[in-house]
Every structure is written in C-alpha cells, then in structure tokens.
Amino acid sequence: MFGTYKSSDVTILLKDITGLVEPLGTREREAKIQSGTHYSEMLPIEYEPSPAYLAAYQDALARYAGLTAEAVACTAEQIWLDKGADTVLVSLARAGTPIGILIKRFLAFKYHASVEHYTISIIRDRGIDRAAMNYILERHRPEQIQFVDGWTGKGAIQRELNRAMTEYPGVDAGLAVLSDPGFLAGKCGTHDDFLIPSSCLNATVSGLLSRTFYRPDIIAPGDFHGAAFYGELKSRDLTYPFIDAVAGCFTLEYRREEDRVFSRSAEAEVDDICARFGIKDRNLVKPGIGEATRVLLRRAPWKVLVRDLHDEEHLGHLYQLAREKNVPLVEYPLEHYRACGLIRSLADN
C-alpha cells in the first residue's frame, strides 16, 4: 500500500513508481499527446489549487455532499440488489477510488456488510491491468465483480471495459457510477450532470496518488500499472475530509430520480459539438462537469461550453478555474451535460 488511503477501505493494485518519472508541464505534455505519445506514458505536474479555487471546492463540497451521498446510496442499492453481500467492488483509479470507498461504506451503513474493494487501472486504448485482474480472479468469482467509477463523459472507459471483458467470461463490464448523463453505464446514482466534489481536485482528493501510468520500460510484464505518490502534498491532503463529509450525509431515505426525455443521444450531442466548432478529433471534446474540470486542471483548454453562464451554483469552481487560466466560457445549448471542455488542437496553432 502507498498513498494515504486506509487499507481497511481499499486494496491498491498499483505499482509505486514514485521518483521514476519526471512530470511534464501542460504544454509539453499536450504537444506529445497530440503528436502520438500516449497519455499513460507521462505524468502531468499536479495543479496546485489557489486559495480562491480551494474556497470554490469547499463551497462545492458544502453544496453537494448531500446530493453525492444520495447518488452513492442509489448506486449502492442497485449493486446490492444485483450482487448482495458477495459483491467485490473494483474501482477504476483514480477518480473511482473514493467513490468505491463511499459505496463500501454505505453498504456497511445500511446492511452491515463488509465487502471487498480493490482499485485498479484501466487506460484508454491500452486496456485493463491484466495483472490486477488476475490477482482479483484468483481470489473471487467473476460474477462477484462490480466495476466502479465516478462519472461518465462520452463513454470511452465504458467502451474500453466492454472490450477488455471479452477476455474474462462471467465478469460484468457494466460500470456503476454516481453521474451518468450520457446513459452509458450499467448502474448509476443519477443521469443528472451534477458536480461530484472530488472531480474538482486531482491527487489531493485521491489519496495523493497520480493518474495511472503504463510504459514498458518501467512496467514490466506481470507488474501492475503504475502510479506515483505525492508525499510532499501531505499537509494539503483532502481525501478523507471529502469521504467523511459525504458519508456523514448518509441516510436510509433518498430520492428516486424521475425519467427524463432528451431530443438526441449523448453521442449525437458530441457529434454536433464537433461539427459546430470544427473539431476533427473527438478525443478533444470532453463532455460533463467532471471531464470539463479535468480539461482545465491538466490539459490545454481551448474553450469551456456551459449550458448557462450564470449557473454559479453548479459551475462555480469551473468559472474560477477558467478565470485563473484565462479560458473563455461559451454559453451553448447543452442537453445531456451542464458543461463540456474543448481541448486546444495544437496543430491549428
């Protein structure tokens, strides 16, 4: 175990690569990604939250801890009905890890159940960590496994899981997430694109761990995928304040979501955005609050589309980040999503 997660909350199936990889600045990393280097072969320099942004995060946590708890409860109930006390939670590092801990805690809170929880890596276009999957399947039955993530954007990780699970008969590829605005996951707390406060930060709300890493010169055959530990941020670690704030809002009563009607699919909405803004590479479009936040935190943002420029309640942290990074906000008639990040195409510069 490395990072600041408690071993009673999660078993981390990642290789510690601390000190083995030099983090790169946003511009250099973005240029490499857009020229063909895979994002998993590099680590970004962690964004250091400004006092104003941390205040926006704390405000988001105060506003949305209760709604996040409701989404956790609803997701956990679906998992319980499907798999019961034999559930094995497998969260996708890193955004899924605190969500998996919260689902584990809710199942203990309501059903007095102690379910296993692992966190592993899956990387777009590289697949799932086979060493981690083998480790889990040596200890548990395939039908026990429930994959967990924080939210869905346009479904890249769900599609990656679907492909990967063709190698693992009996394992359900359906994700369980708190927010699924694109109707892409197997189980979800809500289809509303709401702000999950942990999406506002990187390592400091994720056990001080980096995003996952895979490069053959460092990750040997049979190794787990890697992650680095940012021990120098220990005084700023907000992982458990986030988890405890949400868990403190658990109740046995929570609201069921009403069905919503959309005029088009989430995929069609992304297609429309690509056409409207002349974007040839769909990977440069990141829909949803969580994905738009990631664009501002660790990519080279071009614009952020928002459904309502005056939606300070849901998007205050995005507005703060956009101001700090001098990124224009554009009001756009989003339907499935409240926000969408557009990454700058460096080939157009």
N, C-alpha and C positions, 0 to 999 in steps of 0.2 A: 504493500500500500504506500502510495505517496499522494501528496496533496493534503487538503485539510478535511476531507470527508471522514466521518467515523466509520470504522469497519462494521459496526452494527447496522449502518444504513445502506452500505453498498460495498460490493467486491469489485475493485477496479481491475479490469483485464486489459491493461495498457502497459507498455514498456516505458520506463523512465529514461527519457533522452535529454534530461536537463544538462545544459552545457555543451551538448554535441552539435547544436545547430544555431547559427547566428541569425537572430531575427532580422528581417529586412523592412525597410521603410515602405510606406504605402505605394509611392510612385514606382520604385524599383520593382516591387513585387507585382504590381499591376502590369507593368510592361512585360515582365517574364510570363505571367499568366496568358496575356493576350498574344504573346509570340510563341506559345506552345508548351511552356513549362507547366506541369500540373500543380494546382494549388496545394496539394497534400505534400509536395516535396519542399515546401518552405514554411516558415513560421513568421507571422506578422509581429511587428513591435506592438505591444499592448497599448491601447489607448489609455492615457492617464486622465480620468474624469476631472473636469474643472469643478470648482466649488458650486458654480451655477448648475452644472449638469447633475452633480450629486444631489443637489436640492431638488431638481426635477425628478430624479429617480425616487427620492424619499417621498415626494408628493405622489408619484405614481403608485408606490407601494401602499401608501395610506389609502388611496382611492380604490385600488384594485386587489388588495389582499383578499377581501371577502368574495369578489367575483371569481378570483382564481381558485379559492377554496371550493366554491360551488362547482366549478369546472372539474377540479380534482375529484370531488365526490361523485359527480355524474359519470366520469370516465372510470373510476374505480368500481362503481356499481356494475357497469357493463362487463368489466373484466371478471368480477366476482360471479356474475350470472353465467358467464361462459366457462370459466376455469376453476372457480371455487378456491378452496384452501390449498390446492396443489399448484396454484399459479407460481410461475417463475418469471419475474419481471426482468427484461433485458433492455435497459435504456441505451439510447444512442448518444454517445459522447459528442460534444459536451452539453448541448442545450437540454438533452433529455434526462441528464443525470439528476438534477434537483427535482424534476417532475416525477421521476421514478421513486425518489425518496418520499415525496409527498403522497404518492399513491400507496406506497408501502405503509406509511404512517396512517392514512385514512383507513386502510383495511384492518390495521391493528386497533384503531379508534372505534370503529363500528362493529367489527366481527371478532376482535381479539385474536386475529390471525397473524402469524409471523411468516411472511412469505419471503422467499429468496429474491435478492436483487443484485444483478450484475450490470456493469456498464462496459460497452464495447464500442469499437469504431466501425463505421461504415463510411466509405468515401465515394463520392460520385465518380463514375467511370473507372473506379478501381475495385469496387465491390466491398463485401463484408469481410471482417477479420476472420479468416478460416481457423486460425489457431484458437481464437477466443470461442468460436462456435464449437469447435471440437472439445474444448475444455468443458463447456456447459453441457454438451450432449453426452459426455462421459459420466455425468452426474445426474442428469434429469431426462425425462421422456420428452420427445419432440412436441407432443400436444400440450405440455405444460407451459411452453414458452409464449410470452406476450411481449412484443416489442413496444417500446415507449419512446416518444419524442415530445418536444414542447408544442410544436405547431406545424402546419403545412403551409408552404408557399404555393408553388405551382406543381408540386408533386415529384420532384427529381429524386428525393430519397425514397419515397414510396415505390417508385419505379425501379430504383436500384435494389430495394429489398425484394420486390417481386422477382427480378432476375436471379438474385442470389439464392433465394429459397427453392429454386428448381433443383438445387443440389442437396436439399435437406428435406426429404419426404416427411410429411406429417407436421412440419413446422408452419404455423400460420404466418403469412407475410404481412397481414394487416396491422398497420400501426394503431396504437392508442395515443391520442394527442389531446391537449386541452382545447386548442382552437383549430378548426378545420374549415376555413372559409371557402375552400375550393371543392369541398365534398369529395375528398381524396382518400381519407383514412378509413380504417375498418371500424374504429371506435373513437368517439370524441366527446368532450365536455360540452362544446357548443360549435355551431357553424359561424358564429359571430367573429369578426376580426377584432378581438379585444386585446388590450395591452396586458400581456403577461409580464410582470415587472422584471423578471430575470432576463428578459430579452434586451433590457436597457444596457446591460453591462456584459463584459467578457469574463475574464478569469476571476475577477473579484466576487462574482456570484456563482462561480463554478469550481469551488474547491481549489482555487489558484492554479488550475490546470490550463494548458494551452489547448487550442483546437488539435485534432488528431493529425498524425504525420505518418507518411509512408514513403520511404526511399530505400532501395535495396542495399545501398552501401551502409546503412545504419540499421535497417530492419531486416535481419537475416531470416532465411526460411525457418519456420517454426516459431519465430518471435511473434508476440502481439504487436499490433500497430503501436506507434509511439505517441507520447505527449510529454511536454516539459512542465516543470513545477516552478512557479514564480514565487519563490520563498521570500524575495525582497518585498513583496506586497502584503506580507502577513498582517501588518498593522492596519491595512485597508480591506481586509477580508470581510465581505458582507454575505457570505454563503449561508451561514446559519441564521443570522438575523432575517434573511429572506424566508428561509424554510420555516422558521419558528413563527414569523408573522402570519404566514398563510395557514399553517397548521393550527394556530391559535384561533382561527375563524371557523374551524370545522364545526358543523352541527349535524344532527341526524335529519334535518329538514332542509331541502334545497329545491329550487325551482326547476321545472322541466321546460325545455325550450320549445317554443311553438315553431311549426314548419314555416319556412319562408319560400317565396316564389321568385325566381330570377328569370330575366328575359333571355339570358345566354349562359353558357357554361363558363367556368373559370378559364379554361383553355382558350375559348373564343375571346374572352376579355383580354388575355395576354396577347393573342394574335392582333387584336385591334390596337393595343398599345404599340406593338412593334410597327404596325403599318402607319399609325399616326405620327410616330417620332422617327421613322426611317431607320429602325433598328433591325439589322440582318441576323444578329446572333441572339437567340432567345435567352442565353445564359447571362446577358447583360440586363435583363429585366427581372427584378426581384419583388414580387408582389406580397403584400401583407405587412402589418406593423413590425413583426419580428424581423422579417427579411430586410425591410427598408432600414431598420435600425442597424443591422449588420453592415449594410452598404455604407452607411455613414461612419461606422466605427472602424471598418478595416478594408474598405475598397476605395476606389477613386470615383466618388459620386459625380454624376452629371446634373441630375435633377431629382427631386422627390415629388411625386404626384400625390396629392391628397384629395380626398372627397370633399373636404370643407376646410378652407383656410382659417376658419375661426373655431375649429374644434380643439381648443386648448385642453379640454377635459381628457380626450383620448390621446392626443398627439403632442402634448406639451413638451415631452422630452425630445421628440423629433425636431420640433421647432427650435429648441435650444441648441441641439447638435448642428442643425443646418446653419444657424446664425454663426456658431463658432467656426464652422468650416466654409462659410461663405458659399453655400449651396442653395440655388434657387428652389423655392417651393412653387408648385404649379397646381392650381385647382383643376381637377379633371373628374369627369363623371364616373368614378369607380363604382362598381356594383357589389362584387363579392368582397372587396377589400376596402379598408379605410385609407391605406397608403401603399405606395409602390416606389421602390428605389430603382433608379436608372443609373447604370454604371457607364462612365465615360469610355467611349471607344477610342483608344489611343491612336489607332490607325487613321482616324479622322482629323487628328491634330496637325 
